[in-house]
């Protein structure tokens, strides 16, 4: 059909206000308040998985999409006109073989999307914020509800460990912003101080399977944080930091200080500005070459 069924997931303490402001909208109020983002994703997946063969799970700070096209001169350019949300979603849904993909998503538009070599990459674990889930292919794998950070990476890695396929489309890229106020205000910026497990959960509340997933995620986070920032993004961060802290001119030949070694909370980093890393694990210094370096998780690349 032409329409799409949209379900807004809201915190229970804000349900009445949402219903007052959006009386015609379909709302899913979470059963418990004060829980982290992993809990919201866990509830939504469990609610929809066997009610529809596919569904999109999108964060509420997506603002627009861009389409990346390579011209006859070989240069890639961004296009921003047209109904690009629909176009991007339908591009994924109509892709040949999509029924064999467990989870599909997009790049984030952060200034590097035109440098990508491939139009899509398979089995890259960093696909988040806007994802198409295949109910059948995702069966038996759940979001870990107690996770306050990297809950989507944990879910994607568990899919790969079970032999399921991931797809990252690089022909389209989304833009997202971080609002300081609005719905789910109590959850905005709530990254639990960078801890993986939210303090609203006691250790004994985690199942043995959840504990095993968290242990694997902790190892992945340690490896990921040890990786250098891609040079293109590091240069942008350096220039933006210098413009805020240094005079309008610099001494010729003077080297600007590099950003200190990062302690990345991806939730904070990706939503604070377009400095967010591009989401390519194993990314080369300048462009995505389709390789993946995450403990044996392959990064097979495909061009159209």
Secondary structure, 3 states (H helix, E strand, C coil): CCCCCCEEEECHHHHHHHHHHCCCCEEEECCCCCCCHHHHHHHHHHHHCCCCCEEEEECCCEEEEEEEEECCCCCEEEECCCCHHHHHHHHHHCCCCHHHCCEEEEEECCCCHHHCCCCEEECCCCCCCEEEEECCCCCCCCCCCCECCCHHHHHHHHHHHCCCCEEEEEEEEEEECCCCCCCCHHHCCCCHHHCCECCCCCHHHCCHHHHHHHHHHHHHHHHHHHCCCCHHHHHHHHHHHHHHHCCCCCCCCCCCCCCCCCCCCHHHHHHHCCCCCCCCCCCCCCCCCCCCCCCCCCCCEECC
